């Protein structure tokens, strides 16, 4: 089992936790560790730390362990946890804030999730819509999983889910303005690398 | 010209350490009309009070300012002291230089300056104080108890045993409330009905208690000692003078309806007693379901009744009577979990997801299953039971933020009862924290674990049906693992919430409600059964969630307060009440609308104005009802309404003393 020396929590750790909770708009002291979030999470099986434990570790000041955790990157932000939390803690926002903090610290415990996010957002920023084929192709190239999902392509093409032409919105400049404004409101946050 | 004396208190070091008291005395001596100023180590002590009395004689003072602690602390003490002098007790002002000065400041210079300001304001105000006098109001020595559960019954019995007549109003057809629905009571496991029904019988036969069932309080007017209460009794359709309670009508009635008493798990007839030991032990007809009343057919009960007691044309009755005191004991209800918890099945949940109160009926020997624990869906014995605590409690998101206090214990009781009746069964209890303060409570909880109940620390996230089982998902946070239990029966220990009537009754009686609509006591520690409305007291769970021992203790305490009130023939009224200047009042009625105690009314007066007789509508304050809150004085646009002791002129004098 793990051993935490609680006296070794540095002021830098506390500042990092303060920024994570501020970004997420969450008060860690609200959580009384009932575990309703973990029990309802569809992805908890894939997580090395349950959502409840992510909060517990942050309550204990163990931010470095949280930043190395796969859990926030596995989180699909389906919001089941937030909807059921008796204390109305915005757990999915907390997971995203942890991801931002990890990236700031140069960590990305689930490399593929980070690559996928960046490519997805870049695509939406450029075209205003997600183009599945392009996204899959770029993901496979960037991640090195060259043949992932390739066998699905003919079936998807047959059903018209992917095609040769790109989906675009009409006013792409508006899309860029939208992204610009969103980035400015988060004060130059480079979080998702958009 | 007034002659003011100012007395500054050190309160040991409480004030003296942060306020330079001699300096305040010096400053006080320079204030207008102040003829004497002095300080004292402890002004409230006997020597302190004596020095004030001496100064009054020596310097011919006619009003005094005491700069000390909050008036809530010692204003009454000093008023009593003034009773022994020739000064009217209301020619006293307290400058609060402790709670509002020395205790909240650290800087001596700033603290001293503020203390001087406070004294200057008090001296400016007292210059405009007038003598006030109390009047006496008669006390009507009859008590009204609203609610016939264990709290109301205990309070009624105590008052009646002390010799005063009591009317007990219960909205259901029988006394007993929630307690009589319970099977056993923790931690001693004595049968609830065995200890509750003797009380019901005692109340029913007590010569000084009048029980009115199917009745509700419709209107309350008047004030402490003299409440005018209108009680509405719904038609029972049975003449209780003639009925012998033989039960023939009930056994032959062809209409079967879901039983409220059995929490929807059993059936009752249209003419019915809610349960066998009901008091009064006579049936009532449920008009909404009676075939004779609705369709004109049937009438079996009327044909069979040996005494001819059935009255299909019975009508509701209203009566208005006078009471001196009112005890509110309307109890609680359980939160409607189905609307809040879709993840537990919500409105379409399995019938095998039941509440704790339903479990009580299921395990009770006189319940719908004669005490055999059976699944409501198919009548089989559940081999695994999940008990979920804190459903609606400690959940500000969906339910209530508070802890319902009794659920940890009755949850443990349910686990114990289940394992006792189904020894080969398995029982899992999901909990947040186990809270068992009380005599023998924690021992009971530990024994439940020894019985075999598995306690899992976590909140159930989802309950769904699969293959005839109820799958419960939760985390056991102690193991750090998500867990799944396939249960045959799930018992939700749901939150206690105020009765539906609490808000209506509270506003009728002038009793404040807290954010969750529990009726508020006057002080959470020192006046736990009194309310802010004189003569109205609280007993039991209408004040907040509590268990039976606490409920009974509180009921007896409320009864004692009523007896204290009734021990006097007359009451002294509050002198610091509102009064309206007839000459200024324009009869707009803003004061009537804003008064929380229904103390202000509009009335017509005929008076001479500019040598002409005119009749005008003006406001009138009932001195018995007015609690001196001052809301009307703020609402009054022409400035006719003034609070005695806090008149607009006095307040302006204070403001001027501070600001000019």
HADDOCK unambig.tbl for C-alpha pairs under 7 A between the chains (distance, minus, plus):
assign (segid A and resid 34 and name CA) (segid B and resid 432 and name CA) 6.05 0.50 0.50
assign (segid A and resid 34 and name CA) (segid B and resid 458 and name CA) 4.49 0.50 0.50
assign (segid A and resid 34 and name CA) (segid B and resid 459 and name CA) 5.16 0.50 0.50
assign (segid A and resid 35 and name CA) (segid B and resid 458 and name CA) 5.35 0.50 0.50
assign (segid A and resid 35 and name CA) (segid B and resid 459 and name CA) 6.00 0.50 0.50
assign (segid A and resid 35 and name CA) (segid B and resid 475 and name CA) 5.23 0.50 0.50
assign (segid A and resid 35 and name CA) (segid B and resid 477 and name CA) 6.27 0.50 0.50
assign (segid A and resid 36 and name CA) (segid B and resid 458 and name CA) 6.75 0.50 0.50
assign (segid A and resid 36 and name CA) (segid B and resid 459 and name CA) 5.03 0.50 0.50
assign (segid A and resid 36 and name CA) (segid B and resid 460 and name CA) 5.97 0.50 0.50
assign (segid A and resid 36 and name CA) (segid B and resid 461 and name CA) 4.82 0.50 0.50
assign (segid A and resid 36 and name CA) (segid B and resid 474 and name CA) 6.26 0.50 0.50
assign (segid A and resid 36 and name CA) (segid B and resid 475 and name CA) 6.66 0.50 0.50
assign (segid A and resid 38 and name CA) (segid B and resid 475 and name CA) 6.49 0.50 0.50
assign (segid A and resid 38 and name CA) (segid B and resid 482 and name CA) 6.85 0.50 0.50
assign (segid A and resid 39 and name CA) (segid B and resid 461 and name CA) 5.59 0.50 0.50
assign (segid A and resid 39 and name CA) (segid B and resid 473 and name CA) 5.80 0.50 0.50
assign (segid A and resid 39 and name CA) (segid B and resid 474 and name CA) 4.55 0.50 0.50
assign (segid A and resid 39 and name CA) (segid B and resid 475 and name CA) 5.11 0.50 0.50
assign (segid A and resid 39 and name CA) (segid B and resid 482 and name CA) 5.47 0.50 0.50
assign (segid A and resid 40 and name CA) (segid B and resid 461 and name CA) 5.25 0.50 0.50
assign (segid A and resid 40 and name CA) (segid B and resid 462 and name CA) 6.68 0.50 0.50
assign (segid A and resid 86 and name CA) (segid B and resid 395 and name CA) 4.35 0.50 0.50
assign (segid A and resid 86 and name CA) (segid B and resid 396 and name CA) 6.06 0.50 0.50
assign (segid A and resid 86 and name CA) (segid B and resid 397 and name CA) 4.98 0.50 0.50
assign (segid A and resid 86 and name CA) (segid B and resid 398 and name CA) 6.57 0.50 0.50
assign (segid A and resid 87 and name CA) (segid B and resid 395 and name CA) 6.19 0.50 0.50
assign (segid A and resid 87 and name CA) (segid B and resid 396 and name CA) 6.05 0.50 0.50
assign (segid A and resid 87 and name CA) (segid B and resid 397 and name CA) 5.68 0.50 0.50
assign (segid A and resid 88 and name CA) (segid B and resid 397 and name CA) 5.48 0.50 0.50
